[in-house]
Amino acid sequence: MDLIRQKWYIGYCTQGKTCWCRTISIKPNDDPESNELEYAIACSGELSKIVAEHIVDIHNKWLENDKL
């Protein structure tokens, strides 16, 4: 599975939207209760909300530009 060539998504940890961290995965609406790390780019507690959103934004814009 080529993680670089797929769209990335922001997710929440088990504490939800109020938590400071965000997850990044290649699967939208990833279940935070799931222990499957198969789709994970960054797990809970690794990145702050601002950093995770910035990384996903840059990655997805790069994908769009690469396909043009």
Residue pairs with C-beta under 8 A, 6 or more apart in sequence:
1 26
3 26
3 41
5 63
6 26
7 26
7 60
7 63
8 24
8 25
8 26
8 41
8 55
8 56
8 59
8 60
9 24
9 25
9 26
9 27
9 28
9 29
9 30
9 56
10 22
10 23
10 24
10 52
10 53
10 56
11 22
11 23
11 24
11 25
11 29
11 30
11 32
12 19
12 22
12 23
12 32
13 19
13 21
13 22
13 23
13 32
13 44
13 45
14 32
14 33
14 44
16 32
19 44
20 48
20 49
21 44
21 45
21 46
21 47
21 48
21 49
21 52
22 42
22 47
22 48
22 49
22 52
22 53
23 30
23 32
23 40
23 41
23 42
23 43
23 44
23 46
23 47
23 52
24 40
24 41
24 42
24 47
24 52
24 55
24 56
25 39
25 40
25 41
26 39
26 41
27 39
30 39
30 40
32 44
37 43
42 52
42 55
47 55
